[in-house]
Amino acid sequence: MIYVTINSDALTSGAFTLPDPSRRHALAVPSMTAALVALQFTTTSGTAPFLPLHREDGSGQIHTVYSGTGPGIAVLPPLPTPWGRLAVSSGTASQVTTFTLLPLSIRW
């Protein structure tokens, strides 16, 4: 498990590294005030620029991992690199919000 936090009034988390990006992952979303949660990735270990993950249907839309107030669990699509961060569409109120990345037993 990897715990990913977004500080109070921030819109992105710190960088995380997946030990095995070939595994499928799920994201546990806590109760929060954000409207949506999205993934951003970089090609270099934990450094900018972080780019949004887009949907695979060719629409060009950003892939929304979760939308709503939570709590909930979302199974993630294939991830392009092991280095990423989370982004939310609105601030997480006045508290630190912790998400959990859960490795699943199956691979892509």
C-alpha positions in Angstrom: 0.0 0.0 0.0 1.1 3.5 -0.7 -0.4 6.4 1.2 -0.7 9.7 -0.8 -1.6 12.9 1.0 -2.9 16.2 -0.2 -2.2 19.0 2.2 -4.9 21.4 3.3 -6.0 23.8 0.6 -3.7 22.1 -2.0 -4.8 20.7 -5.3 -2.0 18.1 -5.8 -0.3 15.5 -3.7 3.4 15.0 -3.4 5.0 12.6 -5.8 4.7 8.8 -5.4 6.5 5.9 -6.9 4.8 2.6 -7.7 7.1 -0.3 -7.0 5.5 -2.4 -9.8 3.5 -0.4 -12.4 2.7 -3.6 -14.3 0.3 -4.5 -11.5 -3.2 -3.2 -11.5 -4.0 -0.7 -8.7 -7.0 0.7 -7.0 -7.4 4.0 -5.3 -9.2 4.3 -2.0 -10.7 7.8 -1.8 -11.6 9.2 1.6 -14.6 11.3 2.5 -13.7 14.8 1.1 -15.1 17.9 -0.6 -13.3 17.6 -4.0 -15.4 17.2 -7.1 -13.0 14.9 -8.9 -9.7 13.1 -8.5 -7.3 12.6 -11.4 -3.9 11.1 -12.0 -0.8 12.9 -13.3 2.5 11.3 -14.3 6.0 12.2 -15.2 8.7 10.4 -17.2 11.5 11.3 -14.7 11.6 10.1 -11.1 9.4 12.4 -9.2 10.2 15.6 -11.0 8.1 18.0 -13.0 6.5 18.3 -15.4 3.6 16.1 -14.3 1.1 15.5 -17.1 -2.5 14.4 -16.8 -3.6 10.9 -17.7 -6.1 11.0 -20.6 -8.9 8.6 -21.4 -8.1 5.7 -23.8 -11.2 6.3 -25.9 -9.6 8.9 -28.1 -11.8 11.8 -26.8 -8.8 13.7 -25.4 -10.6 14.1 -22.1 -8.7 13.8 -18.8 -9.3 10.4 -17.1 -11.3 11.0 -13.9 -10.4 8.4 -11.3 -13.2 9.4 -9.0 -15.9 12.0 -8.9 -17.9 12.9 -5.8 -17.5 13.4 -2.1 -16.3 9.9 -1.2 -15.6 7.5 0.3 -15.1 5.1 -2.5 -12.7 2.8 -4.3 -11.7 3.1 -8.0 -9.8 0.6 -10.1 -7.2 2.4 -12.1 -6.4 2.1 -15.8 -2.9 1.0 -17.0 -0.4 3.4 -15.7 2.3 4.8 -18.0 5.2 5.3 -15.6 5.8 4.5 -11.9 6.1 8.2 -11.0 2.9 10.1 -10.4 0.8 12.3 -8.2 -2.9 12.9 -7.5 -4.8 16.0 -8.4 -8.2 17.2 -7.2 -10.4 19.8 -8.8 -11.0 21.8 -5.6 -9.3 22.2 -2.3 -9.7 19.6 0.4 -11.0 22.1 3.0 -8.7 22.8 5.9 -7.4 19.3 6.5 -4.8 16.9 5.1 -6.5 14.3 3.0 -5.0 10.8 2.7 -5.6 8.5 -0.2 -4.4 4.9 -0.4 -3.0 3.2 -3.6 -3.7 -0.5 -3.3 -1.8 -3.0 -5.5 -4.1 -5.7 -6.8 -3.1 -9.3 -7.3 -3.5 -9.3 -11.0 -1.3 -7.8 -13.7 -2.0 -6.1 -17.0 
